[in-house]
Amino acid sequence: LDGRRFFLDPSYVLDAQVKFINKFQIEGTLGPVFGLAIDPTYFGAADIIINKDTSPWVHGHLDTIEKLKDYVDNYKEPDPYTAGNFPLMCNGWAYFKNVLGDLIGAPMGMLGPIDIACSLCGSTNFFIFAKTEPKPVHALLTKITDFMIKNIAVRDELFKPSNHDFSLYDDYCAFFNREDFQEFAFPYIKKVWDAYTDKDSVRHFHCDSPMDHVVDLLPEMGVT
């Protein structure tokens, strides 16, 4: 598959997914796929690299503490309707919805605030900044989280989900030790769910880092 066409042409994506499901006779994903090329683009601080033979990747601009401080000092909140590649995601979803109808659910899920921050700073840089310069890191996470909440409201308006279920995908958050997780991850992730979901909502959480040291905190954070 051509990664560039896969990123830009939803009909190409659907054809590939149907062929996969038919070939292997298993249940598979139907819907637009953008890798990491949506949520980090909202903030004007990353390039999205799209090659022929790979999925999209992110090159963040905030790779020094000076750049991070300058960014948070001069931050202007993006438009939650038009920021970054969000319109491209909307277009892809509309294509699938038009072709497949109710087989496609509303895209009510985002990268979590730590994953987005790591995309903008580079993961190693981000964790160093958190330990050495926590003030601008908290400023960045606050700005990311506040924008996420506004974009979720836009998704609710545009995609009209039948419930307030919401998914967060934050692979990097549990690289923090327990104390730092409670300071840098817990309050921001919880704030996103508190702003949109209700007591009956499904709050799905995906994390690929080891979570044994913080797993008992997840219910209070909002995970169901």
N, C-alpha and C positions, 0 to 999 in steps of 0.2 A: 504494500500500500504506500502511496505517496503521502507523506506526512503533511505537506503543504495543502494538497487537495482535501485531505481528510479534515483539516482544520477549517477550510473555507466553504466546502460544498456538502451540505447536509444530505443530499441525495446519494452521494458517494459513500457517506457514513452508513446510511440505512442499508444500502446494497451490501456493504461489507458485513454488517451485523446479521442480516438475513442469511447470507451465505455461510457465515460461521455457525449459526444456530442449526441450519439444515445439514451441514457437513458433519457436525459432531453430535447431533441429536440431543442437545442439552438446552436447558433454559438459559438464555443469555440476555444481555442488556440491550434495550431498544431506546435510543435517544441520542441527542447530540453529545459529543465528547470533545472537551477542550483542554484536558490536562490541567496545567497550572496557568493557563493563558487567559483567565478571566479575572478573578478577584484581585490579584496583585496589580492589575493594570489600572485600577480605579484611581490610584493616588499619584500618578505622574512621576513615579520615582523608580521605574524599572523598564527595561527593554524585554520584549518577549521574542525569543529566538525560535524560528520555525524553519526546520530543515526538512529535506526530502525523506530522510530515513530515520527520523526520531520524532517522538512526541514533543510538543512545545516545551520550552524551558525558560527560566526567568533569570535575567541578569540585573540585579539590583543596583541602584545608584548610591545608596546611603552607606557606603562601605568604610567611611571614616567617621569618627565622633564629630568632627567639625561639620561634615556634610549633614549629619543627622540633626545637630543643633540648628543649623541654618534652615533646614527643612521645617522643623517644628515651629521655629520663630516666624517663618514666612508662609505658613500653611494657609491655603484657601480651600475650603471644603468643596469637593467636586459635586456636580449635579448628579443625584442618584438615578436619574433617568438615562443619562447619556455618558456617564463616566467610562473611560477606557473601552474595553471590549464587551461591556454589558449589552449594547445593541446587537452585536454579533451573536451573543448567546440567545437573545430574544428572537432573532431571526431564525436561528437553528431550531429552537423549540417550536416556533410557529409552523415551520415546515413539517416537523414530525407530528404535531397536533393535527394539522390539516390532512395528512396522509393516514394516520393511525387512530385519530380520535381519542377515545377514553383509554386506550392502551397506554397513553403517555400521561404521566402525572405532572403536577406543577413542580418546577425546579426550585423547591424550597430547601436549599442547602447551600452552605458556603464554606470556604476555608475559614478556620478559626483565626483569632487575632494574632496568636503567636506565629502560626504558619505564614500569615501575610507579612508580619514584621520581619521574619527570617527571609522571606523572598525579597523584601526591599533592602535589607542590610547585608544579606549573606548570613547564614546560620551561625557560623563561628563568630563573626563580628557581633551579631546580636547578643549572644550569650556573654561575650566579653563586655560589651557596653552595659548590659544589665548589672554586672558585678562592679564595674568601675564608674559608670555614669548613670545611675538609675533614674535621675530626674528627667532627662530627655527621652529615655525609654518609656517611662510612664506617660509622658506627653504624647509620644507616638501611638502607644496602645490606646489611649483615650480617644484620639482622633480617628484611628481605625475603627474602634468599637462604635463610636457615635455615627460614623458613616454607614457601617454595616446595618445598624438599626434602621436608618432611613432607607437604605436600599431594600431591606426586607419588606418594609411597608410598600415600596413601589412594586415588588414582586407580588405581594398580596393583591394589590390593585390590578396588575396586568394579567396575572396567571389565574386568579380566582380559585385558589385551593379550597377544597371542601372542609378543611379543618385547619388548626393552628399547629400541626406537626412541623417540626423543623430539625434539620440535621446540621451538625458542625463536624468538620474534618480538621483536626489539629494534631498532626504527627509529631511536631517538635516539642509540644508543651511539657511532656514528661521527661525531657532531658534536664529540666530543672530538678534540683533536690526538693524535698518536701517543703522546707521553709520558703524557698524561692518560688515554688509552684503556687503556694498560698498567696504570695505577694504579687507575682507577675502574670499568672495565668488564671487562677480561680476567679477573681473578681470581674475580669473582663469577659470571660466566657459566660459566667452567670448573668452578667448584665444583658448580654444579647438575648438569652432565653427569657429572662424576666420581662423584657420589653415586648416580646411578641407572643410567646406561648402562654397557655393557661394550664390549670391543674389537670385537665383531661388530655393534654397534648402528649404525643410521643416525641421525646427529645433524644434523638439518636446521636451518638457520639462515636466518631472513628479516630483511633490513635494508633500509630504503628510503633511508638516508642514504649519501652517497658514501663508498666504503671503500678507495679506491686506496692511501691512506697506511697502512692497517693490514691489508690483505687477506692479506699473507704471514704474519700472526700467527694466522689462523683455524685452520689445522690443529692447531697447538699448543694453541689454546684449546679444541679438541675438535670442530670442524666437520668432518664428512665429506661 
